[in-house]
Amino acid sequence: MVNTGREKLVNAITDPEKVWDIIVVGGGATGLGTALDAASRGYQTLLLEQADFAKGTSSRSTKLVHGGVRYLAQGDIGLVREALYERGLLLKNAAHLVKNESFIIPNYEWWSGAFYTIGLTIYDLLAGKLSFGRSKHISKKETISRLPGVIEKGLYGGVVYHDGQFDDSRLAINLAQTCLEQGATVLNYFKVQDLLKAGDKICGVTAKDEESGRIYQLKGKVVINATGVFVDDLLQKDEPHKKPLVKASQGIHIVVDKQFMAGDDAIMIPKTEDGRVLFVVPWHGKLLIGTTDTPLNEHRLEPIALEEEIDFVMRTAGKYLIKPPLRQDVRSVFAGLRPLAAPQEGSAKTKEISRSHKLIVSASGLVTITGGKWTTYRRMAQDTVDKAIVVAKLQPHATVTRNMAIHGNKTDVDRDDHLYVYGSDREALLALMVEQPEWAELLHPRLEYTKAEVIWAVRHEMARKLEDVLARRLRALFLDALAAIDMAPTVAHLMALELNKDEDWEKAQVVDFNMMAQGYLLKD
């Protein structure tokens, strides 16, 4: 097991004369993927994240690894083909987290069965050898049996297609671990405050360790801006009058118990009143329903679901489910931001703004990667490092991530056991429960998480705060916000013992977490 101790990681950056080949700013999917691509090619790589890994967009997705049926409808064949290829690689390289999920489009118009079957057959063909299974039309009777809880009146049948599903922040943590195994240094709670320049060229960053308060000047041959919705903050430090590159769009999800639709299949609603698709997806024993597309003029690290978005998701789900979810049924509601390339002229509709990624190199040599989606993170990283090699005149080496197993990769996991998300680490985690039998205890009667998982998160997954554990190492906050609040004191105490923190730290963590968790509760 590679050492994830913060002290050792911080020691790696203390030499003021060290020059990194590549410094990556941002610890979401894109930043972690870029650091992994760079380190695995042999470059001295440093990644700095201002909060926790995947704190922003990368832990708040619809949990799909997909080509994007909607982009096919928009005619973006290139993006769909690329995403379907990457989907296939992810199923192979992170088999413990990515699974083949069947989606059913219920048909309430007589013509829609043939229409969607034809469209989705093209989707399957674009996937080629990496197809997850053929799309097909199914009868009304089969649709009802596979989607218990779907409205039967007016139903003609359904169309089944296959896509991928995963746990986003768990994959991010595994990517961070893989980066370390490949020789990178990755640090969370390290905020880049400024860019270092020699003349008009960037030669590093100034960063603050948010835990110790210490400021570091870190030299690098090239700096990569992979900060998602915050890319413009770093670009402004480079060129204060630069026009914004990114426009944030918010998407929300609600989480309800499985009783609203007890089957294993997901629903895809292809056309809602705002023109988006809506998904109802089984996830960790719950149902995840979303999403929305709301343009925002400002963004923050902890976005909040808007009332009109909540109403839209519940109203739309209610058109398809016999028992529509009510406010009191919602276990958690969460909002995420998409970094979309800002429209320069003309249309500002977010669903028309490109979802493909863009690479920009500033006159100073700052390399910025924007846009994209979780599914294509590896390809985005490859393109970004290719560009960084040219900018920094590094000795070129080809990417090796196409066939690289991500930490934890294991094909034969038992998805009925919630510990499956640990993949090949599961046995070592179970050994903790033998070492300390009380660690086998559940943290909450409504969720399956154990005390051992908290210890594991601190020792091996770089969790530093209560929120890191309850939101991103365990998914408690996203699955059942009230249960997460109930668990908070126990988890904080376990973490304090592991991190050698005092009672004041423990209390402050619980207060901070409870305040933040209010945004995940639906008030009646």
C-alpha positions as CSV (number, residue, x, y, z in Angstrom):
1,M,0.0,0.0,0.0
2,V,1.5,3.3,-1.1
3,N,2.0,5.9,1.7
4,T,-0.8,8.5,1.7
5,G,0.3,10.2,4.9
6,R,0.1,14.0,4.6
7,E,3.4,14.6,6.3
8,K,5.3,12.6,3.8
9,L,3.5,14.2,0.9
10,V,4.2,17.7,2.1
11,N,7.9,16.8,2.7
12,A,8.1,16.2,-1.1
13,I,7.5,19.9,-1.8
14,T,9.7,21.5,0.8
15,D,12.9,21.8,-1.3
16,P,12.7,25.4,-2.7
17,E,15.1,24.5,-5.6
18,K,13.0,21.6,-6.9
19,V,11.6,22.2,-10.3
20,W,8.6,20.0,-11.2
21,D,8.0,19.0,-14.8
22,I,4.2,19.5,-14.5
23,I,2.2,21.3,-11.8
24,V,-1.6,20.5,-12.0
25,V,-4.0,22.9,-10.3
26,G,-7.3,21.2,-9.5
27,G,-8.2,17.8,-8.0
28,G,-11.4,16.9,-9.8
29,A,-11.7,14.3,-12.6
30,T,-9.7,16.3,-15.1
31,G,-6.9,17.3,-12.8
32,L,-6.5,13.8,-11.3
33,G,-6.6,12.3,-14.8
34,T,-4.0,14.8,-16.0
35,A,-1.7,14.1,-13.0
36,L,-2.0,10.4,-13.6
37,D,-1.2,10.6,-17.3
38,A,1.8,12.9,-16.6
39,A,3.3,10.8,-13.8
40,S,2.8,7.5,-15.6
41,R,4.8,8.9,-18.6
42,G,7.6,9.6,-16.2
43,Y,7.3,13.3,-15.6
44,Q,7.8,14.8,-12.1
45,T,4.2,15.7,-11.3
46,L,2.6,17.7,-8.5
47,L,-1.2,18.2,-8.1
48,L,-2.7,20.8,-5.8
49,E,-6.4,20.9,-4.8
50,Q,-7.8,23.8,-2.8
51,A,-10.4,21.7,-1.0
52,D,-10.9,17.9,-1.1
53,F,-10.5,15.7,-4.2
54,A,-13.8,15.8,-6.2
55,K,-15.3,18.3,-3.8
56,G,-16.9,20.2,-6.7
57,T,-18.5,18.9,-9.9
58,S,-16.7,15.6,-9.9
59,S,-18.7,14.2,-6.9
60,R,-22.1,15.6,-8.0
61,S,-22.7,13.9,-11.3
62,T,-25.6,11.6,-12.4
63,K,-23.2,8.7,-11.8
64,L,-23.3,7.7,-15.5
65,V,-20.4,6.6,-17.7
66,H,-22.0,7.2,-21.0
67,G,-21.6,8.3,-24.6
68,G,-24.4,10.8,-24.2
69,V,-27.6,9.8,-26.0
70,R,-28.5,13.5,-26.0
71,Y,-25.4,14.5,-28.0
72,L,-26.3,11.9,-30.6
73,A,-29.6,13.6,-31.0
74,Q,-27.7,16.9,-31.5
75,G,-25.6,15.3,-34.2
76,D,-22.3,15.4,-32.2
77,I,-21.1,12.0,-33.5
78,G,-17.4,12.7,-32.8
79,L,-18.1,13.4,-29.1
80,V,-20.4,10.4,-28.7
81,R,-17.9,8.0,-30.4
82,E,-15.0,9.3,-28.2
83,A,-17.1,8.9,-25.0
84,L,-18.3,5.4,-25.9
85,Y,-14.7,4.3,-26.5
86,E,-13.7,5.8,-23.1
87,R,-16.7,4.2,-21.5
88,G,-15.4,0.8,-22.6
89,L,-11.9,1.5,-21.2
90,L,-13.4,2.6,-17.9
91,L,-15.4,-0.7,-17.6
92,K,-12.1,-2.5,-18.0
93,N,-9.7,-0.3,-16.0
94,A,-12.0,0.4,-13.0
95,A,-14.2,-2.7,-13.1
96,H,-15.0,-2.5,-9.4
97,L,-16.7,0.9,-9.8
98,V,-18.1,0.8,-13.3
99,K,-21.0,-1.5,-14.2
100,N,-23.1,-2.1,-17.3
101,E,-26.6,-0.6,-16.5
102,S,-29.7,-1.2,-18.6
103,F,-31.9,1.8,-19.2
104,I,-35.5,1.7,-20.4
105,I,-37.3,4.4,-22.3
106,P,-41.0,4.0,-21.6
107,N,-43.0,4.7,-24.8
108,Y,-46.2,6.6,-24.4
109,E,-46.5,7.5,-28.2
110,W,-47.2,4.8,-30.7
111,W,-44.3,5.8,-32.9
112,S,-41.6,6.3,-30.3
113,G,-40.7,2.6,-29.9
114,A,-39.4,2.4,-33.5
115,F,-37.9,5.9,-33.4
116,Y,-35.7,5.3,-30.3
117,T,-34.8,1.7,-31.3
118,I,-33.3,3.0,-34.6
119,G,-31.5,5.9,-32.8
120,L,-30.1,3.7,-30.1
121,T,-29.0,1.1,-32.6
122,I,-26.7,3.8,-34.1
123,Y,-25.5,4.5,-30.6
124,D,-24.6,0.8,-30.2
125,L,-22.8,0.7,-33.6
126,L,-20.7,3.7,-32.6
127,A,-19.4,1.8,-29.6
128,G,-18.1,-0.9,-31.9
129,K,-16.2,-3.7,-30.1
130,L,-16.7,-1.9,-26.8
131,S,-20.5,-2.1,-26.9
132,F,-22.3,-2.8,-23.6
133,G,-25.1,-4.7,-25.3
134,R,-27.7,-4.3,-28.1
135,S,-30.7,-2.0,-27.8
136,K,-34.1,-3.6,-28.4
137,H,-37.8,-2.9,-28.2
138,I,-39.8,-4.6,-25.4
139,S,-43.5,-5.1,-24.9
140,K,-45.8,-3.2,-22.6
141,K,-45.9,-6.3,-20.3
142,E,-42.1,-6.6,-20.1
143,T,-41.8,-2.9,-19.5
144,I,-44.2,-3.0,-16.6
145,S,-42.5,-6.1,-15.0
146,R,-39.0,-4.5,-15.4
147,L,-40.1,-1.0,-14.2
148,P,-42.4,-1.8,-11.2
149,G,-43.9,1.5,-10.3
150,V,-44.1,3.0,-13.8
151,I,-47.4,4.5,-14.9
152,E,-49.2,1.9,-17.1
153,K,-52.0,4.0,-18.6
154,G,-51.1,4.9,-22.2
155,L,-47.9,2.8,-22.2
156,Y,-47.1,1.1,-25.5
157,G,-43.9,-0.6,-24.5
158,G,-40.3,0.3,-24.0
159,V,-36.8,0.5,-25.5
160,V,-33.9,-1.0,-23.6
161,Y,-30.4,0.3,-24.1
162,H,-27.1,-0.1,-22.1
163,D,-24.8,2.4,-20.6
164,G,-22.3,2.6,-17.7
165,Q,-22.9,3.5,-14.1
166,F,-20.3,4.3,-11.4
167,D,-19.5,6.0,-8.2
168,D,-17.9,9.3,-9.1
169,S,-16.0,10.4,-6.0
170,R,-14.9,6.9,-5.2
171,L,-13.3,6.8,-8.7
172,A,-11.6,10.2,-8.0
173,I,-10.1,8.8,-4.7
174,N,-8.9,5.8,-6.6
175,L,-7.3,8.0,-9.3
176,A,-5.5,10.0,-6.5
177,Q,-4.2,6.7,-5.1
178,T,-3.1,5.6,-8.6
179,C,-1.3,9.0,-9.1
180,L,0.7,8.3,-5.9
181,E,1.5,4.8,-7.1
182,Q,2.9,6.3,-10.3
183,G,5.2,8.6,-8.4
184,A,3.1,11.9,-8.4
185,T,2.7,14.0,-5.4
186,V,-1.0,14.9,-4.8
187,L,-2.2,17.2,-2.0
188,N,-5.7,18.2,-1.0
189,Y,-6.3,21.4,1.0
190,F,-3.5,23.2,-0.8
191,K,-4.8,26.4,-2.4
192,V,-2.9,28.0,-5.3
193,Q,-2.9,31.7,-4.5
194,D,-0.8,33.1,-7.4
195,L,1.3,32.2,-10.4
196,L,5.1,32.7,-10.4
197,K,6.5,34.4,-13.4
198,A,10.0,34.8,-14.9
199,G,9.5,37.8,-17.2
200,D,6.2,37.2,-18.9
201,K,6.4,33.3,-18.7
202,I,4.9,31.3,-15.9
203,C,7.5,29.3,-13.9
204,G,5.5,27.9,-11.0
205,V,2.9,28.7,-8.3
206,T,2.5,30.1,-4.8
207,A,0.4,27.8,-2.7
208,K,-0.9,27.8,0.8
209,D,-1.2,24.6,3.0
210,E,-4.7,25.3,4.4
211,E,-3.9,23.1,7.4
212,S,-0.6,24.6,8.6
213,G,-1.0,28.0,7.0
214,R,2.4,27.8,5.5
215,I,3.0,29.4,2.1
216,Y,5.1,27.6,-0.5
217,Q,6.7,28.8,-3.8
218,L,6.7,25.9,-6.1
219,K,8.6,25.9,-9.4
220,G,7.4,24.1,-12.5
221,K,8.2,23.9,-16.2
222,V,4.5,24.1,-17.0
223,V,1.4,24.8,-15.0
224,I,-2.0,23.2,-16.0
225,N,-5.2,24.9,-15.0
226,A,-7.7,22.1,-14.4
227,T,-10.0,23.9,-12.0
228,G,-13.3,23.2,-13.6
229,V,-15.8,26.0,-13.0
230,F,-13.0,28.0,-11.4
231,V,-10.7,28.1,-14.4
232,D,-11.3,31.9,-14.9
233,D,-10.0,32.6,-11.3
234,L,-6.5,31.3,-12.3
235,L,-6.7,32.9,-15.8
236,Q,-7.4,36.3,-14.2
237,K,-4.3,35.9,-12.1
238,D,-2.4,35.4,-15.4
239,E,-4.2,38.1,-17.4
240,P,-6.4,40.3,-15.2
241,H,-8.6,41.6,-18.0
242,K,-9.2,38.3,-19.7
243,K,-12.8,37.6,-20.8
244,P,-14.4,34.6,-19.0
245,L,-13.9,31.3,-20.7
246,V,-16.5,29.3,-18.7
247,K,-20.2,29.7,-18.0
248,A,-21.5,27.6,-15.1
249,S,-24.6,25.6,-15.4
250,Q,-26.2,23.9,-12.4
251,G,-27.7,20.4,-12.3
252,I,-29.5,18.9,-9.3
253,H,-30.5,15.5,-8.2
254,I,-32.9,14.2,-5.6
255,V,-32.4,10.8,-3.9
256,V,-35.4,8.7,-2.7
257,D,-35.8,5.1,-1.4
258,K,-35.9,2.2,-3.8
259,Q,-39.7,1.6,-3.1
260,F,-40.7,4.1,-5.8
261,M,-39.2,1.8,-8.5
262,A,-37.9,-1.5,-7.1
263,G,-36.4,-3.0,-10.3
264,D,-32.7,-3.1,-11.4
265,D,-33.3,-1.1,-14.6
266,A,-33.0,2.7,-14.9
267,I,-35.5,4.9,-16.6
268,M,-34.4,7.5,-19.2
269,I,-37.0,10.1,-20.1
270,P,-35.8,11.5,-23.4
271,K,-37.7,14.7,-23.6
272,T,-38.8,16.9,-20.6
273,E,-40.5,20.3,-20.7
274,D,-37.0,22.0,-20.7
275,G,-35.7,19.8,-23.5
276,R,-33.3,17.8,-21.3
277,V,-33.3,14.2,-20.6
278,L,-34.3,13.0,-17.1
279,F,-32.9,9.8,-15.4
280,V,-34.2,7.7,-12.6
281,V,-31.3,5.4,-11.7
282,P,-30.8,2.8,-9.0
283,W,-27.7,3.7,-7.0
284,H,-26.3,2.2,-3.8
285,G,-29.8,0.9,-2.8
286,K,-31.6,4.2,-3.5
287,L,-33.0,6.0,-6.6
288,L,-31.2,8.9,-8.0
289,I,-33.5,11.3,-10.0
290,G,-32.1,14.2,-12.2
291,T,-31.0,16.4,-13.6
292,T,-31.6,20.1,-14.5
293,D,-29.7,22.6,-16.5
294,T,-29.9,26.1,-14.9
295,P,-27.5,28.8,-16.2
296,L,-25.8,30.6,-13.3
297,N,-24.0,34.0,-13.2
298,E,-22.0,33.1,-10.2
299,H,-20.7,29.9,-8.6
300,R,-19.4,28.6,-5.4
301,L,-17.8,25.5,-3.9
302,E,-21.0,24.4,-2.2
303,P,-23.9,25.0,-4.6
304,I,-27.5,24.9,-3.4
305,A,-30.5,23.3,-5.3
306,L,-33.0,26.0,-6.3
307,E,-36.7,25.5,-5.4
308,E,-37.7,25.6,-9.1
309,E,-35.2,22.9,-9.9
310,I,-36.5,20.6,-7.1
311,D,-40.1,21.2,-8.3
312,F,-39.2,20.4,-11.9
313,V,-37.4,17.1,-11.1
314,M,-40.3,16.0,-8.8
315,R,-43.0,17.1,-11.2
316,T,-41.3,15.3,-14.1
317,A,-40.7,12.1,-12.2
318,G,-44.3,12.2,-11.0
319,K,-45.5,12.0,-14.7
320,Y,-43.9,8.5,-15.0
321,L,-44.1,7.0,-11.5
322,I,-47.4,5.6,-10.1
323,K,-46.4,6.9,-6.6
324,P,-44.8,10.3,-7.2
325,P,-42.1,11.2,-4.6
326,L,-43.2,13.9,-2.2
327,R,-40.9,16.3,-0.4
328,Q,-40.9,14.2,2.8
329,D,-39.7,11.2,0.7
330,V,-36.5,12.9,-0.4
331,R,-33.5,11.6,1.5
332,S,-31.0,14.0,0.0
333,V,-30.9,16.7,-2.7
334,F,-27.6,17.8,-4.2
335,A,-26.5,20.4,-6.7
336,G,-23.5,20.3,-9.0
337,L,-22.0,22.7,-11.5
338,R,-20.9,22.0,-15.1
339,P,-18.1,24.1,-16.5
340,L,-19.3,24.9,-20.0
341,A,-17.4,26.8,-22.6
342,A,-18.9,30.3,-22.3
343,P,-20.8,31.4,-25.5
344,Q,-18.8,34.1,-27.1
345,E,-21.6,35.3,-29.3
346,G,-25.2,34.5,-29.9
347,S,-26.9,31.6,-28.0
348,A,-26.5,31.3,-24.3
349,K,-28.7,28.2,-23.9
350,T,-26.6,25.9,-21.7
351,K,-27.8,22.7,-23.5
352,E,-26.5,24.2,-26.8
353,I,-23.1,25.1,-25.3
354,S,-20.4,22.5,-26.3
355,R,-19.8,19.6,-23.9
356,S,-16.6,18.7,-25.6
357,H,-13.4,19.8,-24.0
358,K,-11.2,22.7,-25.0
359,L,-7.5,23.3,-24.5
360,I,-6.2,26.9,-24.3
361,V,-2.5,28.0,-24.1
362,S,-2.0,31.5,-22.8
363,A,0.8,33.7,-23.9
364,S,2.5,33.1,-20.6
365,G,2.5,29.3,-21.2
366,L,-0.4,28.5,-18.8
367,V,-2.3,25.5,-20.2
368,T,-6.0,25.5,-19.4
369,I,-8.4,22.6,-19.9
370,T,-12.1,23.3,-19.8
371,G,-15.4,21.5,-20.6
372,G,-15.7,17.8,-21.0
373,K,-17.4,15.2,-18.8
374,W,-16.4,12.4,-16.4
375,T,-16.6,9.7,-19.1
376,T,-13.9,11.4,-21.2
377,Y,-11.6,12.4,-18.3
378,R,-8.8,10.1,-19.5
379,R,-8.8,11.4,-23.1
380,M,-8.9,15.0,-21.8
381,A,-5.9,14.3,-19.6
382,Q,-4.0,12.7,-22.6
383,D,-4.6,15.8,-24.8
384,T,-3.6,18.1,-21.9
385,V,-0.3,16.4,-21.2
386,D,0.4,16.2,-25.0
387,K,0.0,20.0,-25.1
388,A,2.0,20.6,-21.9
389,I,4.9,18.6,-23.4
390,V,5.1,21.0,-26.3
391,V,4.7,24.1,-24.2
392,A,7.4,23.1,-21.7
393,K,9.6,21.4,-24.4
394,L,9.7,18.2,-22.3
395,Q,11.2,15.0,-23.6
396,P,8.2,13.4,-25.3
397,H,6.8,10.1,-24.0
398,A,3.6,8.5,-25.2
399,T,0.6,8.0,-22.9
400,V,0.2,4.7,-21.2
401,T,-3.2,5.1,-19.4
402,R,-5.3,3.4,-22.1
403,N,-4.7,0.0,-20.5
404,M,-3.7,1.1,-17.0
405,A,-5.7,-0.5,-14.2
406,I,-6.9,2.1,-11.7
407,H,-6.3,1.4,-8.0
408,G,-8.8,-1.1,-6.7
409,N,-9.6,-2.6,-10.1
410,K,-11.2,-6.0,-9.7
411,T,-13.6,-7.7,-12.1
412,D,-15.6,-10.1,-9.8
413,V,-17.0,-7.9,-7.1
414,D,-20.2,-8.8,-5.3
415,R,-22.4,-5.8,-5.7
416,D,-24.8,-7.0,-3.0
417,D,-22.0,-6.3,-0.5
418,H,-21.6,-2.5,-0.1
419,L,-17.8,-2.9,0.3
420,Y,-17.5,-3.8,-3.4
421,V,-16.5,-0.1,-4.0
422,Y,-13.1,-0.9,-2.4
423,G,-12.3,-3.5,-5.1
424,S,-9.0,-5.2,-4.4
425,D,-8.7,-3.2,-1.1
426,R,-11.7,-5.0,0.4
427,E,-9.7,-7.8,2.1
428,A,-7.4,-5.3,3.8
429,L,-10.4,-3.3,5.0
430,L,-12.0,-6.4,6.4
431,A,-8.7,-7.1,8.3
432,L,-9.3,-3.8,10.2
433,M,-12.5,-5.3,11.6
434,V,-10.6,-8.3,12.8
435,E,-7.8,-6.2,14.3
436,Q,-10.5,-4.1,16.2
437,P,-13.9,-5.9,16.3
438,E,-15.8,-2.7,17.3
439,W,-14.8,-1.2,14.0
440,A,-17.2,-3.7,12.4
441,E,-20.2,-1.8,14.0
442,L,-22.5,0.1,11.7
443,L,-22.4,3.9,11.9
444,H,-26.2,4.2,11.3
445,P,-29.1,1.7,11.2
446,R,-30.3,3.1,7.8
447,L,-27.0,2.8,6.0
448,E,-24.5,-0.1,5.7
449,Y,-21.3,1.9,6.4
450,T,-19.0,0.7,9.2
451,K,-16.5,2.4,11.6
452,A,-13.7,0.5,9.8
453,E,-14.4,2.5,6.6
454,V,-13.8,5.8,8.5
455,I,-10.4,4.5,9.7
456,W,-9.6,3.3,6.2
457,A,-10.5,6.7,4.7
458,V,-8.1,8.5,7.0
459,R,-5.3,6.0,6.7
460,H,-5.4,5.2,3.0
461,E,-7.6,7.7,1.2
462,M,-6.3,11.1,2.4
463,A,-9.5,12.2,4.2
464,R,-8.8,15.2,6.3
465,K,-12.2,16.6,7.3
466,L,-15.5,15.1,8.5
467,E,-17.1,16.1,5.2
468,D,-14.5,14.3,3.2
469,V,-15.6,11.0,4.8
470,L,-19.4,11.5,5.0
471,A,-19.7,13.1,1.5
472,R,-17.0,11.5,-0.7
473,R,-15.3,8.5,0.9
474,L,-18.7,7.1,2.2
475,R,-21.6,8.5,0.2
476,A,-23.8,9.0,3.3
477,L,-24.5,12.7,2.7
478,F,-25.7,12.0,-0.8
479,L,-27.8,9.0,0.1
480,D,-29.4,10.1,3.4
481,A,-28.5,13.6,4.6
482,L,-30.3,13.1,8.0
483,A,-28.5,9.9,8.7
484,A,-25.2,11.6,7.8
485,I,-25.9,14.3,10.3
486,D,-26.7,11.6,12.9
487,M,-23.4,9.8,12.2
488,A,-21.3,13.0,12.3
489,P,-20.3,12.9,16.0
490,T,-19.2,9.3,15.9
491,V,-17.3,9.7,12.7
492,A,-15.6,12.9,13.9
493,H,-14.5,11.1,17.1
494,L,-13.0,8.2,15.1
495,M,-11.2,10.7,12.8
496,A,-9.9,12.7,15.7
497,L,-8.3,9.6,17.3
498,E,-6.6,8.7,13.9
499,L,-5.5,12.2,13.1
500,N,-4.4,13.0,16.7
501,K,-6.8,16.0,16.9
502,D,-8.3,17.4,20.1
503,E,-11.9,17.7,21.3
504,D,-12.2,21.3,19.9
505,W,-11.4,20.0,16.4
506,E,-14.0,17.3,16.8
507,K,-16.7,19.7,17.8
508,A,-15.8,22.3,15.1
509,Q,-16.0,19.6,12.5
510,V,-19.4,18.5,13.5
511,V,-20.7,22.1,13.6
512,D,-19.2,22.8,10.1
513,F,-20.6,19.6,8.7
514,N,-24.1,20.1,10.1
515,M,-24.2,23.6,8.6
516,M,-23.1,22.4,5.2
517,A,-25.5,19.4,5.3
518,Q,-28.6,21.6,5.7
519,G,-28.3,22.3,2.0
520,Y,-28.9,18.6,1.3
521,L,-32.2,18.5,3.3
522,L,-35.5,19.3,1.7
523,K,-37.4,21.4,4.2
524,D,-41.2,20.9,4.3
